Amino acid sequence: MKITNRCIAPISLAAFFLFSPWTQALEIFVSPTGKKEAAGTAANPTTLRDAIAKTSQILKESGLPEKGLTITLQSGIYPYTEPFILNEEFKGTAQAPITIRAEAGGEVTFDGRADISHPEDFRPVTDPEERKRLAPKAADQIRVITLSDPALIHRLSEKMMLSLNYDDLGFLPAVFPNKGYAKLATTPVSEEISPPGVPRSAMNYGVRAAHKPYIEPGRQQGWMGSLAEPRGAQAAIEIGEESMAGSWLQWEYELKRDNTRNAMVGFYEAVWKLSSIPVYAVNAHRKTLHLSRTFAYGFGWLNKDRGGQPFRIFGLLPELDQPGEWFFDPKTRRLFVYPPKRITADSKIGLPVASGFITLNHTEHVRILGLNVRHAGAGTVYHLNGGQHNLIAGCTIHSSTARGLSIRGRHNGVSGCDLYDLDAHVSLNGLQTAHISTYENTDSRSVENGQLIPGGNYVINCHFYQKKFVHEKINISISGVGQIFKNNLVHNSIGQAMMVRGNDHRIERNEFFNIGYEEGDGGAIYSGNDLTGYGTVYRHNFFHHLMRTPGKHGRAGIHLDDFQSGATCIGNIFYKSCTMGIYMNGGAGNTLIGNVFLEGHTGAFNRGNWGRKAYMQYLDIQQNPSSKYAGIKEDYVGRAEKVVGKQGWNKSPWVEKYPLFQKVMNDDGEYGRLWPIYCTFKNNMYYGNVKNETVLAAYPDSVRKKTILENDIQLVPSDFVDYENLNLAFATCPQGIDPIPFSSIGLYLDEYRLSMPNKNHYRMAVKSFFSGDRSYEKNRPVKQFDSATLIETGPREVNR
């Protein structure tokens, strides 16, 4: 409908909104105290929900004003519980966007927390039966209340791993042990049940529970037990039992009473796998934990030489023994807390209950600027569900048991945002989600008219870290085709921070440090198990102080695992990057040019150890329709064909776009595509490493002949502008090397990022902390660095 200069019947919207003639921009004002019936002016603001509803009506009935539409939020805290949804009528243009923004110079925070209405009703625990359940040393400090708020009861009953807030500080449920991990004895008291568990006689590297031939009849592949039908081992605690605040009898009682409210979290299945399963039961007489399911590689695969089986248990009332911890009993609606300070009538004690925040359903040119969101309890804070050219900028998302951002569609993005203390941080996808599963291939990269369709979605100039959520890794997922992750700062994560799948992504000028300090294996960035993964470029990123977890496997900055193929790594800098800068576990068609490796163990490393085994597995699949390898991780070629089609590397769009992919996959002999063939290593630079050279391990001559390795370059500190102060720009570029824009790596100030941490300050602080500590030593001292607090409290640069 053509826009004209008139009121819109029947609701007289001209009286509702403040705007110039229809050819001008329309502006609606919102405040925390706004009223639904208000005019929407600066002096008489409305609510955000009503502003969105009225805007929707305008767009449906009269279309977009010529110069766009803006909803301006006045400063303050906005409580909310339900998400705000913008549907596909919200279509702006580049010249006339639809904008939801904080007022200039203001601070707008949406808070999804519900507070307990009468905190003074918390009382000491006096009931004898309840006191029997408490740790004796903490019983007098614990306070309890019976909840009546349905929203709080629902959230607490629905999920256990929540963050209870005292004023503005969040705390996780009661945990054992209070610091670090306990360890399970690697010899079980009672074995895992098989099937579907792996029998000990077959338990070796790469054998996974519930795969052929260990699938129980009538069960889906991958089923390994549950609380209803526990299949796990009964295990003793080898290390940490002395840290129990409660007794074995108390633990046994709690799990008999309710075994659905606990989570055993840790790296007990594999050093790279952060798992969470409930404990089925405790036997106090035998002092054992009965686990609800089998382990992925079989119980005890992580023996002492591999670091043991570390775990924590959240959610046991007898372990409520530290200030801030809490426990909710859904049977009685009783909330037990160990308050970090005295509770009064003015105390603010609450819980994230909101679901999500804003969903953009196939919108276009919608901008959300400068809004802060905290205490989302579920869902996704910003869900960009399709559409194009939408932007989230200058926002903060934190302290939420939710995903921060999910981005689909085309040319949608995030700029200048801070994300911390989240269950997951960002999922950056394309038109369709690309994912390759161990059990079932569900990859669906979008192809139209014979062309791979890039998403072009982006995350730029954002800051990712964890502070209080010590049980969760940073979780950044990139998939599909053609996404961009650029100029971001990522740090303070117990395990690998980024997972990359798909094609043609650009991961550039990012800074990664202090990542993987509880995890073994993996990397700051991980990509694995995809023969089709061509076109992704990792360029000019800075990885530093990735310190090896004592007693565990080594790690890398970029980890290309399990035959991951087709990656290009150019001009990245690795300083104390654990054991390796770039680790390739057998992938073909990878290209590494001009990367800098400093003070690690090994820089660039590719291995051919698994080529023969993978080839024999491939032959078994071809010759045996019921092969135990068919359809699982080891079916590398078959899983690739599920993405590209039968011999899809010889067909459009793959053959035109990735000729190297075709060359690799058509080399199908014994020393062909399942070996690290047709890789290029050129002009990579080394200083201060144990091995100052590119390492190609277990390469047969026939594979080595298909590899280009040229011109490893030896550096010295004077080659850099200021090596001691981590200014790693080249003083003079080595011959044949393109400059690395070191000063442009990481965050920068712009219209959306008005302040940022001082790079020199935090880089030198972490360097000083780990001074003299070699990042790659397996038995290095246990030292963990809190880079979140360092950056939050350190000096900042401000956009003036």
C-alpha positions in Angstrom: 0.0 0.0 0.0 1.3 3.4 -0.9 2.1 5.6 2.2 0.2 8.9 2.3 0.0 11.7 4.8 -3.0 10.6 6.7 -4.0 8.9 10.0 -4.6 5.2 10.0 -8.1 4.2 10.9 -9.4 3.0 13.1 -6.9 3.6 15.9 -5.6 7.1 15.1 -1.9 6.1 15.2 -0.8 9.7 14.4 -2.0 10.6 17.9 -0.2 7.6 19.3 3.2 8.3 17.8 5.6 11.2 17.6 6.6 11.7 14.0 6.9 14.3 11.2 5.0 13.9 8.0 4.9 10.4 6.6 7.9 11.2 4.5 10.0 11.6 7.6 11.3 9.0 10.1 8.9 7.8 12.7 10.1 7.6 16.3 8.4 5.9 19.2 9.6 6.3 22.8 9.6 3.6 25.4 10.5 3.6 29.1 10.6 1.1 31.9 7.5 2.8 33.4 5.8 3.3 30.1 2.0 2.6 29.8 0.3 0.7 27.1 -2.1 3.6 26.4 0.6 6.2 26.3 1.2 8.4 23.3 4.7 7.1 22.7 6.3 10.5 22.9 9.5 11.3 24.8 7.4 12.9 27.5 4.7 10.1 27.5 6.5 6.9 26.5 4.9 3.5 26.0 6.0 -0.1 26.6 8.3 -2.0 24.2 5.8 -4.7 23.6 3.1 -2.2 22.7 5.5 -0.2 20.5 6.3 -3.4 18.6 2.6 -4.2 18.2 1.7 -0.8 17.0 4.7 -0.7 14.6 3.6 -4.0 13.2 0.2 -2.6 12.5 1.6 0.4 10.7 3.9 -1.7 8.6 1.0 -4.1 7.6 -1.5 -1.3 6.9 0.6 1.5 5.5 4.0 0.2 4.9 7.4 1.7 5.8 7.8 5.4 6.3 10.2 6.8 3.7 13.0 7.4 6.2 12.5 4.4 8.4 11.2 3.9 11.9 12.9 4.0 15.3 11.9 2.8 18.7 14.0 4.6 21.3 14.3 3.1 24.7 14.9 5.5 27.6 17.5 4.5 30.3 16.6 2.1 33.0 16.0 -1.6 33.9 13.2 -3.3 32.0 11.9 -6.5 33.7 10.6 -9.1 31.2 9.7 -12.8 31.1 8.4 -13.4 27.6 10.3 -12.8 24.3 9.5 -10.0 21.9 8.8 -11.2 18.4 9.2 -9.3 15.2 7.7 -11.0 12.2 8.4 -10.6 8.4 6.4 -7.4 8.1 9.4 -5.8 9.8 11.2 -5.0 6.5 13.3 -1.9 6.4 15.7 -0.9 3.7 19.3 0.2 3.8 18.2 3.8 3.4 15.2 3.4 5.8 16.0 0.8 8.5 13.8 -0.2 11.4 15.8 0.5 14.6 15.3 -0.4 18.2 17.9 1.5 20.2 18.9 2.8 23.6 18.7 6.6 23.9 22.0 8.4 23.2 24.2 8.2 26.2 21.8 6.0 28.1 22.0 2.6 29.5 19.1 0.1 28.9 19.1 -3.3 30.6 16.5 -6.0 30.1 16.4 -8.3 33.1 14.7 -11.7 32.9 15.1 -12.4 36.6 12.2 -13.0 39.0 12.9 -12.1 42.6 11.6 -13.8 45.8 9.0 -11.4 47.0 9.6 -11.7 50.8 13.3 -12.6 51.3 12.9 -12.0 55.0 11.0 -15.3 55.1 14.2 -17.2 54.8 14.7 -19.0 58.1 17.3 -21.2 59.7 16.7 -24.9 59.2 15.1 -26.2 62.3 13.2 -29.2 61.1 15.1 -32.3 62.4 14.5 -34.3 59.2 15.8 -31.5 57.1 18.9 -30.9 59.3 19.8 -34.6 58.9 20.2 -33.9 55.2 22.7 -31.0 55.6 26.4 -31.1 56.0 27.0 -30.7 59.8 29.6 -28.0 59.4 27.3 -25.8 57.3 23.8 -26.6 58.8 23.7 -23.5 61.0 24.6 -21.1 58.1 21.9 -22.5 55.8 18.6 -20.7 55.3 15.4 -22.1 53.8 12.2 -20.7 52.3 9.1 -22.4 50.8 8.4 -20.8 47.4 5.0 -19.9 46.1 5.9 -18.0 42.9 4.8 -20.2 40.0 7.5 -18.8 37.7 10.3 -19.5 40.1 9.0 -23.0 40.9 8.6 -23.8 37.2 12.2 -22.7 36.4 13.7 -24.4 39.4 11.8 -27.6 38.7 12.5 -27.6 35.0 16.3 -27.2 35.2 18.9 -27.6 37.8 22.0 -25.9 36.4 20.8 -22.4 37.0 22.4 -19.3 38.5 20.7 -18.0 41.6 21.4 -14.3 42.1 22.0 -12.5 45.3 21.7 -8.8 44.3 23.9 -8.8 41.2 26.1 -11.9 42.0 25.2 -15.2 40.5 25.9 -18.6 42.0 25.6 -22.2 40.8 24.0 -25.1 42.8 25.8 -27.0 45.5 28.9 -28.8 44.1 31.3 -31.4 45.1 34.2 -30.8 45.3 34.3 -27.1 46.0 37.5 -26.6 44.0 38.8 -28.5 41.0 37.8 -32.0 40.3 37.6 -35.4 42.1 38.6 -38.5 40.2 36.9 -41.8 39.7 38.9 -44.9 40.2 39.6 -46.2 36.7 38.9 -49.8 37.7 35.2 -50.1 38.3 33.7 -51.9 41.3 31.0 -53.3 38.9 31.4 -53.2 35.2 29.3 -51.3 32.7 26.4 -53.4 31.4 27.0 -54.8 27.9 25.3 -54.6 25.5 25.3 -51.7 24.8 28.5 -51.1 26.8 31.8 -52.0 25.2 33.2 -55.2 26.7 36.6 -54.8 28.3 38.1 -57.3 25.8 37.2 -54.9 22.9 37.8 -51.6 24.8 40.5 -49.8 22.8 41.0 -46.5 21.1 38.1 -45.5 18.9 35.6 -48.1 20.0 32.5 -46.4 21.2 29.7 -47.7 23.2 26.5 -48.4 21.4 28.0 -48.7 17.9 28.0 -51.8 15.8 28.4 -54.6 16.9 27.6 -53.4 20.4 24.0 -52.2 19.8 21.4 -53.8 21.9 18.4 -55.2 19.8 15.6 -52.7 19.8 17.8 -49.8 20.8 18.8 -46.8 18.6 22.5 -46.6 17.8 24.1 -44.4 20.4 21.9 -45.4 23.3 24.0 -46.0 26.3 21.6 -46.1 29.3 19.4 -43.7 31.3 18.1 -43.1 34.8 15.2 -45.4 33.9 17.6 -48.2 32.7 21.0 -47.5 34.1 23.8 -49.1 32.2 26.8 -47.4 33.7 29.6 -48.7 36.0 29.6 -48.6 39.7 32.7 -46.7 40.6 34.7 -45.6 43.6 36.2 -42.2 44.2 39.9 -42.5 43.9 40.8 -38.8 44.6 38.8 -36.3 46.5 36.6 -38.3 48.8 38.1 -36.4 51.8 36.5 -33.2 50.4 32.9 -34.5 50.8 31.0 -32.1 53.1 28.3 -34.7 53.6 28.5 -38.4 54.2 28.0 -41.4 51.9 24.8 -42.2 53.8 23.5 -38.7 53.1 24.4 -39.0 49.4 22.6 -42.4 49.2 19.5 -41.0 50.9 19.3 -38.0 48.5 19.6 -40.0 45.4 17.0 -42.5 46.6 14.7 -39.6 47.3 15.2 -37.9 43.9 18.0 -38.9 41.5 16.8 -36.5 38.7 18.4 -33.4 40.3 22.1 -34.0 40.0 24.7 -33.6 37.3 28.1 -35.3 37.1 30.1 -32.9 35.0 33.7 -33.4 33.8 36.2 -34.8 31.4 35.8 -38.4 32.5 34.9 -40.0 29.2 37.7 -38.3 27.1 40.1 -35.5 27.8 38.4 -33.4 25.1 34.8 -34.3 25.9 33.0 -32.3 28.6 30.2 -34.6 29.7 27.2 -34.2 32.0 25.2 -37.2 33.2 23.1 -37.9 36.3 24.3 -40.3 38.9 21.7 -43.1 39.3 22.4 -44.1 42.9 25.0 -44.3 45.7 25.9 -47.3 47.7 27.0 -46.0 51.1 28.3 -49.4 52.3 30.5 -49.9 49.2 31.2 -46.2 48.8 30.4 -46.3 45.1 28.6 -44.2 42.5 26.2 -46.0 40.2 26.4 -44.1 36.9 23.3 -43.8 34.7 25.0 -44.6 31.4 28.1 -46.1 29.9 31.1 -44.0 28.8 31.7 -43.2 25.1 35.0 -45.1 25.1 34.3 -47.5 27.9 34.8 -46.9 31.6 38.5 -46.7 32.5 39.7 -45.8 28.9 41.0 -42.6 30.6 43.5 -44.4 32.8 46.0 -42.7 35.0 48.4 -42.2 32.1 45.7 -40.3 30.2 44.9 -38.1 33.2 42.2 -40.2 34.9 38.5 -39.6 35.1 37.9 -36.1 36.7 34.4 -35.1 37.7 32.3 -32.7 39.8 28.7 -33.4 41.0 26.2 -30.6 41.2 22.9 -30.7 43.0 23.4 -32.7 46.2 22.0 -31.1 49.3 24.7 -32.5 51.7 27.3 -30.6 49.6 25.7 -27.2 50.3 28.6 -25.9 52.3 29.9 -22.7 50.6 28.6 -19.1 50.6 26.4 -18.6 47.5 25.6 -22.2 46.9 21.9 -23.3 46.9 19.6 -26.3 46.5 16.0 -26.6 45.4 13.8 -29.5 46.5 10.8 -29.7 44.0 9.0 -32.2 46.2 8.6 -29.6 49.0 9.2 -26.4 47.0 11.9 -25.6 49.6 14.8 -23.5 48.5 18.0 -23.9 50.7 20.7 -21.3 50.4 24.0 -20.6 52.1 23.8 -16.8 51.8 27.0 -14.9 50.9 25.8 -12.1 53.3 22.9 -11.6 55.7 19.5 -11.7 54.2 17.2 -8.8 54.9 13.8 -7.6 53.6 15.7 -5.5 51.1 17.8 -8.4 49.7 17.3 -9.1 46.0 17.4 -12.9 45.6 16.2 -14.2 42.3 16.5 -16.5 39.3 16.5 -16.1 35.5 13.1 -17.1 34.3 12.7 -15.3 31.0 12.7 -17.3 27.8 14.9 -15.7 25.1 14.6 -12.0 24.4 14.1 -10.9 20.8 13.3 -13.1 17.8 13.5 -11.7 14.3 11.5 -13.9 12.0 12.6 -13.3 8.4 12.9 -9.6 8.9 15.1 -7.2 6.9 17.2 -4.3 7.8 16.3 -4.3 11.4 18.9 -2.9 13.8 19.0 -3.4 17.5 21.5 -1.1 19.1 22.9 -0.7 22.6 20.5 -3.0 24.6 21.9 -5.0 27.5 20.3 -8.3 28.4 20.9 -10.4 31.6 19.3 -13.3 33.4 17.6 -15.0 30.4 16.7 -18.4 31.8 16.2 -20.4 28.6 16.0 -20.2 24.8 18.1 -17.8 22.7 18.5 -14.1 23.7 18.7 -12.9 20.1 17.3 -15.3 17.5 17.8 -14.1 14.0 15.7 -16.6 12.2 16.3 -16.0 8.6 15.8 -12.8 6.8 18.7 -10.5 5.7 20.7 -7.5 6.6 19.7 -7.5 10.3 22.1 -6.2 12.9 22.7 -6.6 16.6 25.3 -4.0 17.7 26.7 -2.4 20.9 24.9 -4.9 23.1 25.8 -6.9 26.2 24.5 -10.4 26.9 25.5 -12.1 30.2 24.6 -14.1 33.2 22.0 -16.2 31.4 21.4 -20.0 31.2 20.6 -19.6 27.5 22.2 -19.2 24.1 23.3 -15.6 23.4 22.9 -15.5 19.7 21.6 -17.7 16.9 22.0 -16.3 13.4 20.6 -17.7 10.2 19.6 -16.2 6.9 21.9 -14.0 4.8 24.1 -11.0 5.7 22.8 -10.8 9.3 25.3 -10.0 11.9 26.6 -8.9 15.3 29.1 -6.1 15.9 30.6 -4.5 19.0 28.9 -6.9 21.5 30.1 -8.4 24.8 28.9 -12.0 25.7 29.9 -13.7 28.9 28.6 -16.2 31.4 26.3 -18.1 29.0 25.4 -21.7 28.4 26.3 -21.1 24.7 27.5 -17.9 23.1 26.8 -17.8 19.4 25.6 -20.1 16.6 26.5 -18.6 13.3 24.8 -20.5 10.4 23.6 -19.9 6.9 20.4 -20.4 5.1 20.3 -23.9 6.5 22.2 -25.4 9.4 25.3 -27.5 8.4 26.2 -30.2 10.8 27.8 -33.6 10.5 26.9 -36.0 13.3 28.7 -39.1 14.4 25.4 -41.0 14.3 23.5 -39.5 11.5 24.5 -37.1 8.8 22.2 -34.1 8.9 24.3 -31.7 6.8 22.2 -29.5 4.6 24.4 -26.8 3.0 22.3 -24.7 0.7 22.7 -25.2 -3.1 20.6 -23.2 -5.6 21.0 -23.2 -9.4 24.2 -25.3 -9.1 25.9 -22.9 -6.7 26.7 -23.1 -3.0 24.9 -20.2 -1.4 27.0 -18.2 1.1 25.3 -16.9 4.2 27.6 -14.0 4.6 26.5 -13.7 8.3 29.1 -12.2 10.6 30.3 -11.7 14.1 32.7 -8.7 14.2 34.5 -6.9 17.0 32.9 -8.9 19.8 34.2 -10.0 23.2 33.6 -13.6 24.5 34.5 -15.0 27.9 33.3 -16.9 30.9 33.6 -15.5 34.4 31.3 -17.2 36.9 30.0 -20.0 34.7 33.0 -22.2 35.4 31.2 -25.4 34.4 30.7 -24.3 30.8 33.1 -23.7 27.9 32.8 -20.8 25.6 30.6 -22.2 22.8 30.9 -20.5 19.4 29.6 -22.6 16.5 30.1 -21.7 12.8 28.5 -23.8 10.1 27.0 -23.6 6.6 28.7 -21.6 3.9 30.5 -18.3 3.9 30.2 -16.9 7.4 32.6 -14.3 8.8 34.2 -14.2 12.3 36.5 -11.2 12.5 38.3 -9.0 15.0 36.9 -10.7 18.1 38.5 -11.4 21.5 38.0 -14.9 23.0 39.4 -15.9 26.3 38.9 -17.6 29.7 37.4 -20.9 28.7 37.9 -24.3 30.3 37.9 -26.0 26.9 38.0 -25.3 23.1 36.0 -22.2 22.3 35.0 -22.6 18.6 33.7 -25.3 16.4 33.8 -24.8 12.6 31.9 -26.8 10.0 31.1 -26.2 6.4 32.8 -24.2 3.6 34.2 -20.8 2.7 34.2 -19.2 6.2 36.5 -16.3 7.0 38.0 -16.4 10.5 40.3 -13.4 10.6 42.1 -11.0 12.9 40.8 -12.6 16.1 42.7 -13.0 19.4 42.4 -16.2 21.4 44.1 -16.8 24.7 43.8 -18.5 28.0 41.7 -21.3 26.5 41.6 -25.0 27.4 43.0 -24.9 30.9 41.0 -27.9 32.1 40.7 -29.8 28.8 43.1 -32.1 27.0 43.4 -32.4 23.2 41.4 -30.1 20.9 42.3 -26.5 20.3 41.1 -23.0 20.7 39.5 -23.6 17.3 38.4 -27.1 16.4 37.2 -28.5 13.0 37.0 -32.1 12.4 35.9 -35.2 10.4 34.9 -33.6 7.1 36.5 -34.5 3.8 34.3 -31.8 2.1 35.4 -28.8 4.3 37.1 -26.8 1.6 37.4 -23.0 1.3 37.6 -21.9 4.9 40.4 -19.5 5.6 42.0 -18.8 9.0 44.0 -15.6 8.5 46.0 -13.2 10.7 44.7 -14.5 14.0 46.7 -14.3 17.2 46.8 -17.3 19.6 48.7 -17.0 22.8 49.0 -18.5 26.2 47.1 -21.7 25.5 48.7 -23.6 28.4 48.6 -27.4 28.6 46.4 -29.0 31.2 48.8 -30.9 33.6 48.7 -34.6 32.9 46.6 -34.4 29.8 47.0 -34.5 26.1 48.6 -31.6 24.3 46.5 -29.0 22.5 46.8 -26.6 19.6 45.7 -23.2 18.5 43.9 -24.6 15.4 43.0 -28.3 15.5 42.0 -29.9 12.2 41.1 -33.3 13.4 40.1 -36.7 11.9 41.0 -36.1 8.2 39.5 -32.5 8.2 40.4 -31.3 4.7 40.7 -28.2 2.6 41.5 -25.5 5.2 43.8 -22.6 4.5 45.8 -21.0 7.3 47.7 -17.8 6.4 49.7 -15.4 8.5 48.5 -16.6 11.9 50.7 -16.0 15.0 51.1 -18.6 17.7 52.9 -17.6 21.0 53.0 -20.3 23.7 50.3 -22.2 21.9 50.5 -25.3 24.1 52.1 -28.2 22.2 51.3 -27.2 18.6 50.3 -24.1 16.7 48.3 -25.9 13.9 47.6 -29.6 14.4 46.3 -31.7 11.5 45.3 -35.3 12.1 45.7 -36.6 8.6 43.7 -34.1 6.5 44.3 -33.7 2.8 44.3 -30.5 0.8 45.3 -28.2 3.6 47.4 -25.1 2.9 49.6 -23.4 5.5 51.5 -20.3 4.3 53.4 -17.6 6.3 52.3 -18.6 9.8 54.5 -17.7 12.8 55.2 -20.2 15.6 56.8 -18.9 18.8 57.9 -20.6 22.0 55.8 -23.7 21.7 56.7 -27.3 21.1 55.8 -27.9 17.5 54.4 -25.4 15.0 52.8 -26.9 12.0 52.2 -30.7 12.3 50.4 -33.2 10.1 50.3 -36.9 10.7 49.7 -39.9 8.5 49.3 -42.5 11.3 45.7 -43.3 10.5 45.8 -43.5 6.7 46.2 -47.2 6.4 43.6 -47.9 9.1 41.1 -45.6 7.4 41.7 -47.2 4.0 41.1 -50.7 5.4 37.9 -49.5 7.1 36.8 -48.0 3.8 37.4 -51.3 2.0 35.5 -53.2 4.7 32.5 -50.8 4.1 32.7 -51.3 0.4 32.9 -55.1 0.7 30.5 -55.7 3.6 27.1 -54.1 3.6 26.8 -54.8 7.4 30.2 -53.4 8.2 30.4 -52.0 11.7 32.1 -48.9 10.3 29.2 -48.0 7.9 27.5 -44.7 8.8 29.6 -43.8 11.8 32.6 -41.5 12.2 35.0 -43.9 10.5 32.9 -43.9 7.3 34.7 -40.8 6.0 34.0 -41.2 2.3 30.4 -42.3 2.8 29.7 -39.3 5.1 31.2 -37.0 2.6 28.9 -38.3 -0.1 25.9 -37.6 2.1 26.9 -34.0 1.8 27.9 -33.7 -1.8 26.1 -36.8 -3.4 27.6 -39.9 -4.9 31.0 -38.8 -6.2 29.8 -35.3 -5.9 33.3 -33.9 -6.1 33.0 -34.6 -9.8 29.8 -32.6 -10.1 28.5 -29.0 -9.8 28.9 -26.9 -7.7 31.8 -28.8 -6.1 33.9 -29.5 -9.1 34.1 -25.9 -10.3 34.5 -24.3 -6.9 37.0 -26.7 -5.3 39.2 -28.4 -8.0 41.6 -29.5 -5.2 38.7 -31.4 -3.6 38.2 -33.2 -6.9 41.9 -34.0 -7.2 42.1 -35.4 -3.7 38.9 -37.5 -3.8 39.7 -39.0 -7.2 43.0 -40.2 -5.8 41.3 -43.3 -4.3 44.2 -45.7 -4.1 45.9 -47.2 -1.0 47.9 -44.0 -0.5 45.3 -41.6 -1.7 42.5 -39.4 -0.2 42.6 -41.0 3.3 46.2 -39.8 3.7 47.4 -36.2 4.1 48.0 -35.7 0.3 48.2 -32.5 -1.7 48.9 -30.3 1.3 51.1 -27.2 0.9 53.4 -25.9 3.7 55.3 -22.8 2.6 57.2 -19.9 4.2 56.1 -20.8 7.8 58.3 -19.1 10.4 59.8 -20.4 13.7 61.5 -19.1 16.8 62.0 -20.6 20.3 60.1 -23.9 19.7 61.4 -27.3 20.6 61.0 -28.2 16.9 61.6 -25.1 14.7 60.4 -26.8 11.6 57.2 -28.1 10.0 56.7 -31.7 11.1 55.1 -34.3 8.8 54.8 -37.5 10.9 54.4 -41.1 9.5 54.5 -40.0 5.9 55.2 -42.9 3.5 57.3 -41.8 0.5 54.3 -42.1 -1.9 52.4 -39.6 0.3 55.4 -37.3 0.8 55.8 -37.0 -3.0 52.3 -35.5 -3.1 53.2 -32.8 -0.5 54.7 -29.4 -1.0 57.0 -28.3 1.9 59.1 -25.3 1.1 61.2 -22.7 3.0 60.7 -23.0 6.7 62.1 -19.7 8.0 64.1 -19.2 11.2 63.3 -16.0 13.1 65.0 -14.1 15.9 63.4 -11.6 18.4 64.9 -8.6 16.5 62.7 -9.5 13.5 59.8 -8.1 15.5 59.0 -4.5 16.5 59.2 -5.4 20.3 59.2 -9.1 21.0 59.6 -8.7 24.8 56.4 -6.6 25.0 54.5 -8.8 22.6 54.4 -6.3 19.8 54.8 -9.1 17.2 54.5 -7.0 14.0 57.5 -7.5 11.8 60.2 -4.9 12.1 61.1 -5.9 8.5 59.2 -8.5 6.7 61.2 -11.6 5.7 61.7 -11.9 2.0 58.7 -13.2 0.2 56.4 -12.8 3.3 53.3 -10.6 3.2 53.0 -8.2 6.2 50.8 -9.4 9.1 48.6 -6.5 10.4 49.4 -7.3 14.0 48.1 -3.9 15.3 44.7 -4.6 13.7 44.2 -7.9 15.4 41.5 -8.1 18.0 39.0 -5.5 19.2 38.8 -1.9 18.0 36.9 1.2 18.8 34.0 2.3 16.5 30.5 3.6 16.6 29.3 0.4 18.3 32.2 -0.4 20.5 32.8 2.7 22.6 35.3 1.1 25.0 37.7 -1.9 25.0 40.3 -3.4 27.3 43.9 -2.1 26.8 45.6 -4.8 24.8 49.1 -4.2 26.0 48.0 -4.4 29.7 46.3 -7.8 29.5 48.8 -9.3 27.1 51.7 -8.4 29.3 49.8 -9.4 32.5 49.2 -13.0 31.2 52.8 -13.1 29.9 54.1 -12.2 33.3 51.9 -14.8 35.0 53.2 -17.6 32.8 56.8 -16.3 32.7 59.2 -19.2 32.7 56.3 -21.7 32.3 56.6 -23.7 29.1 53.1 -24.1 27.6 53.7 -27.6 26.3 55.0 -29.5 29.3 52.7 -32.4 30.4 53.7 -32.2 34.0 53.8 -28.4 34.3 52.6 -26.9 37.6 48.8 -26.4 38.0 48.4 -22.7 37.3 45.2 -21.1 36.2 44.8 -17.5 35.2 41.6 -15.5 35.6 41.7 -13.3 32.5 38.1 -12.4 32.9 38.8 -10.4 36.1 42.0 -9.1 34.7 40.2 -7.5 31.7 37.1 -6.4 33.6 39.2 -4.5 36.2 42.1 -3.4 34.0 42.5 -0.1 32.0 40.3 0.6 29.1 40.5 2.6 25.9 37.5 4.8 25.2 36.1 6.2 22.0 35.9 9.9 22.7 
